[in-house]
Amino acid sequence: MTLLLFLVILLAGCENGNKNGSETQQAKAISNPPTETTDSSASWPFARMIKFQDRIYVGVEEKVESVEGKLGEIKHLQTRETLKVPNESSNYYKEGTALYQIAGVPVESGLAVEAAPGQYVKAVPVEEILGGSRSK
C-alpha cells in the first residue's frame, strides 16, 4: 500500500514537471519570434511555388500542349523561405527553367513551365489552388 501511494505521488510530481517545462518552452517561443528565414522542408505552403511578376503560382502536373512567347526564366532557387521572395524565383524549379505564356491564356491565369526540353507543365495562380480570388 505504501508503495502504491509513493508511485501516485511520484507520477503526480512528474506531471507537474512536464507541464512547467512546456509552459517555459511556450514562453520562450513567444519571447523569441522566428527569424526571417526558416528551413524550407517544413515551412513552404506549396512544394512547387513560383513568384513571377509579383504573383505566386503553383506548378501542377497538367501538361501544356501549346505555348506562345517566352516570358522569362527562374533566376533564384529559394532553398529557405523568406519574408520577401524575389520575382522570377521558385522553391522547386531550378535556375534557368524557362517560363512561357500558354497559348490563348492570359499570364494572370497560368504559366507554362518547361519541365524538360519541349515539354511543359502548367503553373496556376495560388488563388486557384486556394479557391479564392486575388484582391489588390
QUIHU-V756826 format. One line per field, one symbol per residue. ss: DSSP state (H for helix, E for strand, C for the rest). psi: psi as a letter, one per 20 degrees, with the letter a starting at -180 (. if undefined). A space follows every 10 residues. Layout:
# QUIHU-V756826
ss = ???
psi = ???
This chain:
# QUIHU-V756826
ss = CHHHHHHHHH HHHHHHHHHH HHHHHHHHHH HCCCCCCEEH HHHCCCCCEE EECCEEEEEE EEEECCEEEE EEECCEECCE ECCCCCCCEE CCCCCCCEEE EECCCCHHHC EEEEEECCEE EEEEEHHHHH CCCCCC
psi = ghgggggggg hhhhghghgh ghhggggghg hnqqahqrph hiiphqhlqp pplkqpqppr ipqphpqbqp harpipooip prhopqqlrq jgpqpipqpq pppjpqhiiq qppnhrojpq qqpqqhhhgi kaqpp.
